[in-house]
Amino acid sequence: MDLVFRARRVVTPQGEIACDVGVIGGKVVAVESHIDSPNVVHLADDEVLLPGLVDTHVHVNDPGRSEWEGFETATRAAAAGGVTTIIDMPLNSVPPTVDVAALELKRKAAASVSVDVGFWGGIVPGNLADLKPLHEAGVFGFKCFLLHSGVDEFPAVTLVELETALRKLATLDALTIVHAEDPHTVRESEPDYAGFLASRPREAENKAIRDVVDLTRRTGARTHVLHLSSSDALSTLGAAKRESLRISAETCPHYLTFTAEEIRDGQTEFKCCPPIREAENREALWRGLRDGVIDLVVSDHSPSTAELKEGDFATAWGGIASLQLGLPAVWTGARERGFHLTDIVRWMATHPARQARLETKGAIEPGKDADLVVFAPDETFVVDRDKLHHRNPVTPYHGRELRGVVRQTWLRGKEVSTTRGKLLRRGEA
């Protein structure tokens, strides 16, 4: 063995057990009660060994808007948060990843990364002919918006355009991920939080998700609902799953942590789209996770400069930077509600890896990459924005006490500080 991890608590597909995890050539090769080796990493009694998290919803914004975020800072933040694989969204970079030439520019921008990085392609009006070449170039699927994306260079598609794209992508068995808010229901925001929340009501999500379910049924395509905020839509998604439609859904740490009732006017660090809703909505989202209607939890890390977050809720940039904090934020809320670390691993590692068909990620078992996290689940800390690694220190978590500390992150059997991440292509081991 190159290395053996020995721990009283290891989260495996069989549950949480005491075991040794053997590593050769960056791969897990054995999970056994005892492995003889001179190279043993002993976890402390208060530590748990988790598989590296997989965050399939990250906006890095490079090239073109690297002052918002870049690959070096984003992946350093990911590693500090126990995330060993990210998949970068196709928008907020310039150019957006809507053709192969833009994808190659994106890969060149990601020359220095601390964790493994893959890429989504984009669906925009007029790029239907680019979808198959992007798929063949190794993107993990395709993102679209049903309303204005926030940046003009990544325009929304109509339902007719989306149906055409879905029929094409169904022949490739490619995944389409959708920002599902209905453009005819959303209206201009007022400057206060109550006005912003009213401008993007639950029905905007509910209507758009019904439309995505209908298109999934008609085309046979694989679809995924991004950043679910409205708990009203859980019944629609649950019914679609019972119908065996190929649809899944995610939510994000901020929807599971914060509530509309605690957000004061001017606190634009909380602004995101769709918005953070009421406390009863938050609890319903937790129930959606418990029931399996929501499949995964990912960050929707959407940073910007501090200047763009200034102003009021009508004008400030909508996005929350939380890549480094997702694990403790979700664990803090999950623990309070009786969930276990096995649930965290399922939502934040196993299911995201499965969704993206990352066959070597998301679990501690033989054949997987030795992407591992040493986590102290009982230790608490207070978030200090100046200690976060993402480029701009803007976060609604500042000053909040969270439970769970990432003490070490390992990528393919090496500490992240001693190695570099890889650029991933769909279908490659």
C-alpha positions as CSV (number, residue, x, y, z in Angstrom):
1,M,0.0,0.0,0.0
2,D,1.2,3.5,-0.7
3,L,-1.0,4.7,2.2
4,V,-3.5,3.4,4.7
5,F,-6.1,5.6,6.4
6,R,-7.1,4.1,9.8
7,A,-10.2,5.5,11.5
8,R,-12.9,4.6,14.0
9,R,-15.4,6.2,11.8
10,V,-15.4,5.9,8.0
11,V,-18.5,6.6,5.8
12,T,-18.7,3.9,3.2
13,P,-21.5,2.7,0.9
14,Q,-22.2,0.1,3.6
15,G,-22.7,2.8,6.3
16,E,-20.4,4.2,8.9
17,I,-17.8,1.7,10.1
18,A,-14.4,1.4,11.7
19,C,-11.9,0.3,9.1
20,D,-8.7,0.8,7.2
21,V,-8.7,2.3,3.7
22,G,-5.8,1.2,1.5
23,V,-4.6,3.3,-1.3
24,I,-2.3,2.4,-4.3
25,G,-1.6,4.7,-7.2
26,G,-4.2,7.3,-6.1
27,K,-7.0,4.7,-6.0
28,V,-8.8,3.0,-3.1
29,V,-7.9,-0.7,-3.4
30,A,-9.1,-2.1,-0.1
31,V,-11.6,-1.3,2.7
32,E,-10.9,-3.8,5.5
33,S,-10.9,-4.2,9.2
34,H,-7.1,-4.1,9.3
35,I,-4.3,-3.6,6.7
36,D,-0.7,-4.0,7.5
37,S,1.4,-1.0,6.2
38,P,4.3,1.2,7.4
39,N,2.5,4.2,5.9
40,V,-0.6,4.8,8.1
41,V,-2.6,8.0,8.5
42,H,-4.2,7.7,11.9
43,L,-7.4,9.7,12.4
44,A,-8.1,11.2,15.8
45,D,-11.0,9.9,17.8
46,D,-13.1,13.0,17.0
47,E,-12.5,12.7,13.2
48,V,-14.5,10.9,10.5
49,L,-13.2,9.9,7.1
50,L,-15.5,11.0,4.3
51,P,-15.2,10.7,0.5
52,G,-14.4,14.0,-1.2
53,L,-17.5,16.0,-2.0
54,V,-18.6,16.6,-5.6
55,D,-20.0,20.1,-6.3
56,T,-21.7,20.1,-9.7
57,H,-22.9,23.7,-9.5
58,V,-20.0,26.2,-9.4
59,H,-19.6,29.5,-11.2
60,V,-15.9,30.2,-11.6
61,N,-16.4,33.1,-14.1
62,D,-12.9,32.7,-15.7
63,P,-12.0,33.8,-18.4
64,G,-13.5,37.2,-18.8
65,R,-14.6,37.9,-15.2
66,S,-11.7,36.7,-13.2
67,E,-12.1,39.7,-10.9
68,W,-15.3,37.9,-9.7
69,E,-13.6,34.6,-9.2
70,G,-10.9,32.4,-10.8
71,F,-9.9,28.8,-11.0
72,E,-7.0,29.1,-8.6
73,T,-9.0,30.8,-5.8
74,A,-12.2,28.8,-6.4
75,T,-10.5,25.4,-6.3
76,R,-8.5,26.4,-3.2
77,A,-11.8,27.3,-1.5
78,A,-13.2,24.0,-2.6
79,A,-10.3,22.0,-1.2
80,A,-10.6,23.9,2.2
81,G,-14.3,22.9,2.3
82,G,-13.7,19.2,1.6
83,V,-14.8,19.5,-2.1
84,T,-12.5,17.5,-4.4
85,T,-14.4,17.8,-7.6
86,I,-16.2,20.7,-9.1
87,I,-18.1,21.2,-12.4
88,D,-18.0,24.7,-13.7
89,M,-21.1,26.4,-15.0
90,P,-21.0,27.7,-18.6
91,L,-22.0,31.3,-17.9
92,N,-20.6,34.4,-16.2
93,S,-17.3,33.7,-18.0
94,V,-16.7,35.6,-21.3
95,P,-17.1,33.9,-23.7
96,P,-19.7,31.5,-22.2
97,T,-19.2,27.8,-22.8
98,V,-21.6,27.5,-25.7
99,D,-19.2,26.0,-28.4
100,V,-16.0,24.0,-28.4
101,A,-13.8,27.1,-29.0
102,A,-15.1,28.6,-25.8
103,L,-14.6,25.3,-23.9
104,E,-10.9,25.3,-25.0
105,L,-10.5,28.8,-23.7
106,K,-12.1,27.7,-20.4
107,R,-9.6,24.8,-20.1
108,K,-6.7,27.1,-20.7
109,A,-7.9,29.4,-18.0
110,A,-8.0,26.4,-15.6
111,A,-4.3,25.8,-15.8
112,S,-3.8,25.9,-12.1
113,V,-6.4,24.1,-10.0
114,S,-6.3,22.5,-6.5
115,V,-9.1,20.0,-7.2
116,D,-10.5,18.1,-10.2
117,V,-12.5,20.3,-12.5
118,G,-15.1,19.4,-15.2
119,F,-17.3,21.7,-17.3
120,W,-20.9,22.1,-18.3
121,G,-21.9,23.3,-21.8
122,G,-24.6,25.8,-22.4
123,I,-27.9,25.9,-24.4
124,V,-28.6,29.3,-25.9
125,P,-30.7,30.4,-28.9
126,G,-28.9,29.5,-32.1
127,N,-26.3,27.0,-30.8
128,L,-28.2,23.8,-31.6
129,A,-25.4,22.7,-34.0
130,D,-22.8,23.1,-31.2
131,L,-24.4,20.7,-28.7
132,K,-23.1,17.4,-30.2
133,P,-19.5,18.8,-30.7
134,L,-19.5,20.0,-27.1
135,H,-20.8,16.6,-25.9
136,E,-18.1,14.8,-27.9
137,A,-15.5,17.3,-26.4
138,G,-16.4,16.0,-22.9
139,V,-18.8,18.4,-21.2
140,F,-20.9,16.8,-18.5
141,G,-24.2,18.1,-19.8
142,F,-25.9,21.3,-20.8
143,K,-27.3,24.2,-18.9
144,C,-30.1,26.6,-19.9
145,F,-32.2,29.4,-18.5
146,L,-35.9,29.9,-19.0
147,L,-35.6,33.6,-18.1
148,H,-32.8,36.3,-18.2
149,S,-29.6,34.8,-16.8
150,G,-28.3,38.0,-15.4
151,V,-25.7,38.3,-18.1
152,D,-26.6,39.3,-21.7
153,E,-24.1,37.0,-23.4
154,F,-26.0,33.9,-22.1
155,P,-29.6,34.5,-23.2
156,A,-32.6,32.4,-22.1
157,V,-34.3,29.8,-24.3
158,T,-38.0,29.5,-25.0
159,L,-39.9,26.3,-24.2
160,V,-40.0,25.6,-27.9
161,E,-36.3,26.0,-28.2
162,L,-35.7,23.9,-25.1
163,E,-37.9,21.1,-26.5
164,T,-35.9,21.1,-29.7
165,A,-32.6,20.9,-27.8
166,L,-34.0,18.1,-25.5
167,R,-35.0,16.0,-28.5
168,K,-31.5,16.3,-29.9
169,L,-29.8,15.7,-26.5
170,A,-32.0,12.7,-25.8
171,T,-30.3,10.9,-28.8
172,L,-27.0,11.5,-27.0
173,D,-28.3,10.5,-23.6
174,A,-26.9,13.9,-22.4
175,L,-28.1,15.6,-19.3
176,T,-29.9,19.0,-19.4
177,I,-29.8,21.1,-16.3
178,V,-32.4,23.9,-16.1
179,H,-32.7,27.2,-14.2
180,A,-36.4,26.9,-13.8
181,E,-38.2,30.2,-13.2
182,D,-41.1,31.3,-15.5
183,P,-40.2,34.6,-17.2
184,H,-43.9,35.7,-17.4
185,T,-44.3,35.3,-13.6
186,V,-41.2,37.1,-12.4
187,R,-41.5,40.9,-12.3
188,E,-39.2,43.9,-11.5
189,S,-38.0,43.9,-7.9
190,E,-38.5,46.6,-5.3
191,P,-35.4,47.7,-3.3
192,D,-36.4,46.0,0.0
193,Y,-36.2,42.2,0.7
194,A,-40.0,41.8,0.9
195,G,-40.3,43.4,-2.6
196,F,-37.5,41.2,-4.0
197,L,-39.1,38.0,-2.6
198,A,-42.5,39.0,-4.0
199,S,-40.9,39.7,-7.5
200,R,-39.8,36.0,-7.7
201,P,-42.8,34.2,-6.2
202,R,-43.0,30.4,-5.7
203,E,-45.3,30.1,-8.6
204,A,-42.4,31.3,-10.9
205,E,-40.6,28.1,-10.0
206,N,-43.7,25.9,-9.8
207,K,-44.8,26.8,-13.3
208,A,-41.4,26.4,-14.8
209,I,-40.8,23.0,-13.1
210,R,-44.2,21.8,-14.4
211,D,-43.0,22.8,-17.9
212,V,-39.7,21.0,-17.5
213,V,-41.5,17.9,-16.3
214,D,-43.8,18.0,-19.3
215,L,-40.9,18.4,-21.7
216,T,-39.1,15.5,-20.0
217,R,-42.1,13.3,-20.5
218,R,-42.5,14.3,-24.2
219,T,-38.9,14.0,-25.2
220,G,-37.6,11.2,-23.0
221,A,-34.6,13.3,-22.2
222,R,-32.6,13.4,-19.0
223,T,-33.3,16.6,-17.1
224,H,-32.3,18.2,-13.8
225,V,-33.9,21.1,-11.8
226,L,-31.3,23.5,-10.4
227,H,-31.3,25.2,-7.0
228,L,-34.8,24.3,-5.9
229,S,-36.1,27.0,-3.6
230,S,-39.9,26.6,-3.7
231,S,-41.1,23.7,-1.6
232,D,-44.4,23.8,-3.4
233,A,-42.8,22.1,-6.4
234,L,-41.9,19.0,-4.4
235,S,-45.3,17.4,-5.2
236,T,-44.7,17.9,-8.9
237,L,-41.2,16.4,-8.7
238,G,-42.4,13.6,-6.6
239,A,-45.1,12.7,-9.0
240,A,-42.6,12.8,-11.9
241,K,-40.4,10.4,-10.1
242,R,-43.2,8.0,-9.4
243,E,-43.9,8.2,-13.2
244,S,-40.3,7.1,-13.7
245,L,-39.4,10.2,-15.7
246,R,-35.7,10.8,-15.9
247,I,-35.7,14.0,-13.8
248,S,-33.8,14.9,-10.7
249,A,-33.5,18.0,-8.5
250,E,-31.0,19.8,-6.2
251,T,-31.2,22.4,-3.5
252,C,-28.4,24.5,-1.9
253,P,-27.0,25.2,1.5
254,H,-28.4,28.7,1.7
255,Y,-32.0,27.5,1.2
256,L,-31.5,24.9,4.0
257,T,-29.9,27.4,6.3
258,F,-31.4,30.9,6.1
259,T,-34.9,32.2,6.2
260,A,-36.6,35.2,4.7
261,E,-37.7,36.3,8.1
262,E,-34.1,36.9,9.2
263,I,-33.0,39.0,6.2
264,R,-33.1,42.7,6.7
265,D,-33.3,45.4,4.0
266,G,-29.8,46.2,2.7
267,Q,-28.4,42.8,3.5
268,T,-27.7,42.1,-0.2
269,E,-25.2,39.3,0.7
270,F,-28.3,37.2,1.0
271,K,-29.6,38.0,-2.5
272,C,-29.8,35.0,-4.9
273,C,-32.1,33.8,-7.6
274,P,-34.5,32.1,-6.9
275,P,-34.6,33.7,-3.5
276,I,-34.3,32.5,0.1
277,R,-37.9,31.9,1.3
278,E,-39.7,31.5,4.6
279,A,-38.9,29.2,7.5
280,E,-41.8,26.8,6.8
281,N,-40.5,26.5,3.2
282,R,-37.0,25.7,4.5
283,E,-38.3,22.9,6.7
284,A,-40.3,21.5,3.7
285,L,-37.1,21.4,1.7
286,W,-35.5,19.3,4.5
287,R,-38.4,16.9,4.3
288,G,-37.9,16.7,0.5
289,L,-34.4,15.5,1.2
290,R,-35.6,13.0,3.7
291,D,-38.2,11.7,1.3
292,G,-35.7,11.4,-1.6
293,V,-37.6,13.9,-3.8
294,I,-34.5,16.2,-3.7
295,D,-31.5,14.2,-4.9
296,L,-28.5,16.4,-4.1
297,V,-27.2,19.5,-2.3
298,V,-24.6,21.7,-4.2
299,S,-23.4,25.2,-3.6
300,D,-24.5,27.3,-6.6
301,H,-21.3,29.2,-5.7
302,S,-22.0,32.5,-7.6
303,P,-19.5,35.1,-6.5
304,S,-19.0,38.7,-7.7
305,T,-16.9,41.7,-6.6
306,A,-17.9,43.4,-3.4
307,E,-19.0,46.4,-5.4
308,L,-21.6,44.5,-7.4
309,K,-23.2,43.3,-4.1
310,E,-23.6,46.9,-2.9
311,G,-26.9,48.8,-3.2
312,D,-30.3,47.3,-2.7
313,F,-32.2,44.2,-3.6
314,A,-33.4,45.6,-6.9
315,T,-29.9,46.4,-8.2
316,A,-27.3,44.2,-6.4
317,W,-25.9,41.1,-8.0
318,G,-27.8,37.9,-7.2
319,G,-25.5,35.2,-6.1
320,I,-24.1,33.6,-2.9
321,A,-20.5,32.5,-2.5
322,S,-20.4,29.4,-0.3
323,L,-18.1,26.8,-1.9
324,Q,-15.9,26.5,1.1
325,L,-18.8,26.4,3.6
326,G,-21.3,24.0,2.1
327,L,-20.3,20.9,4.2
328,P,-20.4,22.6,7.6
329,A,-23.5,24.6,6.7
330,V,-25.5,21.5,5.6
331,W,-24.1,19.4,8.4
332,T,-25.1,22.0,11.0
333,G,-28.7,21.9,9.8
334,A,-28.9,18.2,9.2
335,R,-27.6,17.3,12.6
336,E,-30.2,19.4,14.3
337,R,-32.9,17.5,12.4
338,G,-31.7,14.0,13.1
339,F,-29.8,13.3,9.9
340,H,-26.4,11.5,9.8
341,L,-23.1,11.9,8.0
342,T,-24.2,9.0,5.7
343,D,-27.0,11.4,4.5
344,I,-24.5,14.2,3.9
345,V,-22.3,11.9,1.8
346,R,-25.3,10.7,-0.2
347,W,-26.5,14.3,-1.0
348,M,-23.1,15.9,-1.5
349,A,-20.8,13.2,-2.9
350,T,-22.5,10.0,-4.1
351,H,-25.5,11.5,-5.8
352,P,-23.7,14.4,-7.5
353,A,-21.1,12.0,-8.8
354,R,-23.8,9.7,-10.1
355,Q,-25.7,12.6,-11.7
356,A,-22.5,13.6,-13.6
357,R,-21.6,10.0,-14.3
358,L,-18.3,10.5,-12.5
359,E,-17.6,6.8,-12.1
360,T,-14.5,7.2,-9.9
361,K,-15.9,9.8,-7.5
362,G,-18.3,10.0,-4.6
363,A,-17.6,7.0,-2.4
364,I,-15.0,5.2,-0.4
365,E,-14.8,1.8,-2.0
366,P,-12.3,-0.1,-4.1
367,G,-11.9,1.3,-7.6
368,K,-12.7,4.9,-6.7
369,D,-10.2,7.7,-6.6
370,A,-8.7,8.2,-3.1
371,D,-10.4,11.6,-2.7
372,L,-10.8,11.8,1.1
373,V,-11.8,14.3,3.7
374,V,-10.8,14.2,7.4
375,F,-13.8,15.9,9.1
376,A,-14.3,16.8,12.7
377,P,-18.1,16.8,12.9
378,D,-18.5,18.0,16.5
379,E,-16.1,21.0,16.4
380,T,-17.7,24.4,15.9
381,F,-16.3,27.6,14.4
382,V,-17.5,31.1,13.6
383,V,-17.3,32.0,10.0
384,D,-14.8,34.9,9.3
385,R,-15.1,36.1,5.7
386,D,-11.5,37.2,5.8
387,K,-10.4,33.6,6.2
388,L,-12.3,32.3,3.2
389,H,-10.3,31.4,0.1
390,H,-12.6,32.6,-2.7
391,R,-11.6,35.8,-4.3
392,N,-14.1,38.3,-2.8
393,P,-14.9,38.2,0.9
394,V,-18.7,38.5,0.6
395,T,-20.8,35.9,2.4
396,P,-24.1,35.8,4.3
397,Y,-22.4,33.2,6.6
398,H,-20.1,35.8,8.2
399,G,-20.3,35.7,11.9
400,R,-22.5,32.6,12.0
401,E,-21.5,29.6,14.1
402,L,-21.3,26.3,12.1
403,R,-20.5,22.8,13.2
404,G,-18.0,20.6,11.5
405,V,-14.4,21.4,10.5
406,V,-12.5,20.1,7.5
407,R,-9.0,19.2,8.9
408,Q,-7.5,17.6,5.8
409,T,-8.4,17.1,2.2
410,W,-6.7,14.4,0.0
411,L,-6.9,14.2,-3.8
412,R,-6.1,10.8,-5.3
413,G,-4.1,9.9,-2.2
414,K,-2.1,13.1,-1.8
415,E,-2.8,16.1,0.4
416,V,-4.2,18.9,-1.7
417,S,-1.3,21.2,-0.7
418,T,1.1,18.8,-2.4
419,T,-0.6,18.0,-5.7
420,R,-2.7,19.6,-8.4
421,G,-6.1,18.8,-9.7
422,K,-7.0,17.4,-13.2
423,L,-9.3,18.7,-15.9
424,L,-12.0,16.1,-16.4
425,R,-13.9,15.0,-19.4
426,R,-17.2,13.1,-19.3
427,G,-16.6,9.4,-19.8
428,E,-13.0,9.4,-18.7
429,A,-12.0,7.4,-15.6
